[in-house]
């Protein structure tokens, strides 16, 4: 399941990785090019 936040993140320059997901359904999405991380609910 991908969200608009994920698609917004991959539109930016750089490499994007989903680092982890927990039992609550939160995924840690990191844009490694801009070094900006954010946690979103999937």
Residue, then its C-alpha position, 0 to 999 in steps of 0.5 A: x500500500x503506497x500513499x500520496x506522501x510516498x509518491x510525493x517523496x519519490x518525485x523529489x531528486x535522490x534515492x528514497x527508501x522505506x526503512x521500516x514499518x511497525x505494528x501500528x502501520x507507520x512507515x519511516x520514509x527517508x529521502x537520502x538525497x535531501x537527508x530529510x526523514x519523516x514518519x507517515x501512516x500508511 
